[in-house]
Amino acid sequence: MFLPCTQLLYFFLVNLSISVIQLLEHMQIDALDNYTFLPFSVLLAIFWIFTYKKVPETKNKTFEEIIALFRQGNGSFFTFTIT
């Protein structure tokens, strides 16, 4: 349940930044004229840090070990119930 909500939050933030940029262009404010990629770069950095800190590493682990990680919560602020 948590992951789809975060994904929707990310989509909302990206779409909001697009709307702000379009509004600035409509008002003929060239605040981000050649730097329209900056809001997306900032959001990408935030998303990357979140993923690095909160998503457990699953490389070279069996499916059972991954399930055990999610059952423990692995120190993250979200937990999963796998039955």
N, C-alpha and C positions, 0 to 999 in steps of 0.2 A: 504493500500500500504506500509506503514512503517513497519508493523510487519513482513511481509514476507522478506523484505529487511534485517531487523535485524537478522532474523533467518538465512538467507544466510550468513551474516557476521559472525555469531557465528560458523556455519559449516566450513566456510573458515578458521577461526582462529584455530579451533581444528585440521582440516586437515593439516594446515601449521605446527602446532607444532608436529604432527605425522611425517611429512616429515623431519623436522629438527632432530628429534630423530633418525629416520632411517638413515639420512645422517651421523650423528655423529657415529652411530654404524658401518656404512660402512667404515668410516675413522678410525675405531678402537679407537675412543676417548670415554673413559668411564666416561664422565662428569656426566651423569645422571644414572649411572649403577644401583644403587638400589633405585633411586628417580625419576623414569620415571613418577610417578603420580603427581609430583609437578606442571608441566605446566598445567595439567588439573585441579588441585585444584585451581590454581591461576585464570584460566579462569572461573571456576565455581563460585568463590567468586565475580569476576567482574560481571558476569551475574546475580547473586543473588542480589547484591547491585542495579544494574540497575532495576531489576524487583521490588524490594522493594520501590525504590524511584519513579519510573515512571508509574507503572501500578496501576490504582485505585482499591481500595477495593470494592468488589461486594458482600460480605457476607451479608445475610439477607436483600438484596435490591431487589425490583421488577425489571422486565425487563424495565419498563418505567423509573425508577430512573437511571438505568445503561445507557440507551440511553441519558438521560439528562446529565450524567457525561461526556460522550464522546462528546456531543454537546458543552459543556462548555470548554472542553479542560483540565479542572481540574488542571491547572498549569503545565502541562507537555509540552514538546517541540513538541509533535505531536498532531494533531487533526484528527478527523474522520468526514466524511460527511455521515450521515445516512438519507436516504430518505424514 
